[in-house]
Amino acid sequence: MTFHKYQGTGNDFIILDDRARLFAETDQPRIAALCHRHFGIGADGLMLLRERAGYDFEMVYFNADGYPSSMCGNGGRCLVAFAKYLNIIENKAHFLAVDGPHDARVEADGTVRLRMIDVAPAQPGGVGEHDVFLHTGSPHHIHFLDAEEHPSLAEFDVYSQGHDIRYDQAYDPAGTNVNFVEVPADLAQPWPVRTYERGVENETLSCGTGVTAVALAAAGRGAASPVTLSTPGGLLEVAFEPRPDGGFTNVWLSGPAVRVFGGEISGF
């Protein structure tokens, strides 16, 4: 089986060209084994690029646990870069994902810009008095760190705190992704973000739908579009237009999407 490995600010993916529809998408143990970091290729998720009438391609996404997932922003950007690698597109793409149609473009410097779905107004978080929740194609709980309680995001226990919120009964049965945010003194500077992702069940170096949710939540704290987000894997940018109802439209997620390597793997 021929595979390609891509990463977007450290959020890494196995990508398969499945236009012939040969991959068994219901084989959850196989997908999980391929994503295993010690016994497989290793990745936060696996994607299939498939043909779809009316679109340049279709994105089919699985989390590292092998199960189908909601939208992955960095994954979508990487799949656009892969479509360009295969010469399916030139610099613009119109593709279908689990949350609906998306547009994207590849800039001359390799930056991939992905248009996200319109987003409803932020809601109170199911856990935490001052937390918020947004659905940006995937569900995201956002916790802004209190400088007095948690002076450093770098030292924050993202795994334990994220795990507890992800599995809190307030988010039963599907659970949620969890983002922890440090508010910069200058709101125009990058907003530090760390994310616990469901399906990976651990912190990832970056999460595209997560930083999108954080940027929109930051708008409620005075941040202006575009917002730059600093993840452990690098910088991402989110541009948006507020709607009169408190929601958001014309939401674009931008950042690098890089092919790391490709090859063939057997025994799976």
Secondary structure in CASP SS format (residue, H / E / C, confidence):
PFRMAT SS
TARGET T0000
AUTHOR 0000-0000-0000
METHOD secondary structure of the structure
MODEL  1
M C 1.00
T E 1.00
F E 1.00
H E 1.00
K E 1.00
Y E 1.00
Q E 1.00
G E 1.00
T C 1.00
G C 1.00
N E 1.00
D E 1.00
F E 1.00
I E 1.00
I E 1.00
L E 1.00
D E 1.00
D C 1.00
R C 1.00
A C 1.00
R C 1.00
L C 1.00
F C 1.00
A C 1.00
E C 1.00
T C 1.00
D C 1.00
Q H 1.00
P H 1.00
R H 1.00
I H 1.00
A H 1.00
A H 1.00
L H 1.00
C H 1.00
H C 1.00
R C 1.00
H C 1.00
F C 1.00
G C 1.00
I C 1.00
G C 1.00
A C 1.00
D C 1.00
G E 1.00
L E 1.00
M E 1.00
L E 1.00
L E 1.00
R E 1.00
E C 1.00
R C 1.00
A C 1.00
G C 1.00
Y C 1.00
D C 1.00
F E 1.00
E E 1.00
M E 1.00
V E 1.00
Y E 1.00
F E 1.00
N E 1.00
A C 1.00
D C 1.00
G C 1.00
Y C 1.00
P E 1.00
S C 1.00
S C 1.00
M C 1.00
C C 1.00
G H 1.00
N H 1.00
G H 1.00
G H 1.00
R H 1.00
C H 1.00
L H 1.00
V H 1.00
A H 1.00
F H 1.00
A H 1.00
K H 1.00
Y H 1.00
L C 1.00
N C 1.00
I C 1.00
I C 1.00
E C 1.00
N C 1.00
K E 1.00
A E 1.00
H E 1.00
F E 1.00
L E 1.00
A E 1.00
V C 1.00
D C 1.00
G E 1.00
P E 1.00
H E 1.00
D E 1.00
A E 1.00
R E 1.00
V E 1.00
E C 1.00
A C 1.00
D C 1.00
G C 1.00
T E 1.00
V E 1.00
R E 1.00
L E 1.00
R E 1.00
M C 1.00
I C 1.00
D C 1.00
V E 1.00
A C 1.00
P C 1.00
A C 1.00
Q E 1.00
P E 1.00
G C 1.00
G C 1.00
V C 1.00
G C 1.00
E C 1.00
H C 1.00
D C 1.00
V E 1.00
F E 1.00
L E 1.00
H E 1.00
T C 1.00
G C 1.00
S C 1.00
P E 1.00
H E 1.00
H E 1.00
I E 1.00
H E 1.00
F E 1.00
L C 1.00
D C 1.00
A C 1.00
E C 1.00
E C 1.00
H C 1.00
P C 1.00
S C 1.00
L H 1.00
A H 1.00
E H 1.00
F C 1.00
D C 1.00
V H 1.00
Y H 1.00
S H 1.00
Q H 1.00
G H 1.00
H H 1.00
D H 1.00
I H 1.00
R H 1.00
Y C 1.00
D C 1.00
Q H 1.00
A H 1.00
Y H 1.00
D C 1.00
P C 1.00
A C 1.00
G C 1.00
T C 1.00
N E 1.00
V E 1.00
N E 1.00
F E 1.00
V E 1.00
E C 1.00
V C 1.00
P C 1.00
A C 1.00
D C 1.00
L C 1.00
A C 1.00
Q C 1.00
P C 1.00
W E 1.00
P E 1.00
V E 1.00
R E 1.00
T E 1.00
Y E 1.00
E E 1.00
R C 1.00
G C 1.00
V C 1.00
E C 1.00
N E 1.00
E E 1.00
T E 1.00
L C 1.00
S C 1.00
C C 1.00
G H 1.00
T H 1.00
G H 1.00
V H 1.00
T H 1.00
A H 1.00
V H 1.00
A H 1.00
L H 1.00
A H 1.00
A H 1.00
A H 1.00
G C 1.00
R C 1.00
G C 1.00
A C 1.00
A C 1.00
S C 1.00
P C 1.00
V E 1.00
T E 1.00
L E 1.00
S E 1.00
T E 1.00
P C 1.00
G C 1.00
G E 1.00
L E 1.00
L E 1.00
E E 1.00
V E 1.00
A E 1.00
F E 1.00
E E 1.00
P E 1.00
R C 1.00
P C 1.00
D C 1.00
G C 1.00
G C 1.00
F E 1.00
T E 1.00
N E 1.00
V E 1.00
W E 1.00
L E 1.00
S E 1.00
G E 1.00
P E 1.00
A C 1.00
V E 1.00
R E 1.00
V E 1.00
F E 1.00
G E 1.00
G E 1.00
E E 1.00
I C 1.00
S C 1.00
G C 1.00
F C 1.00
END
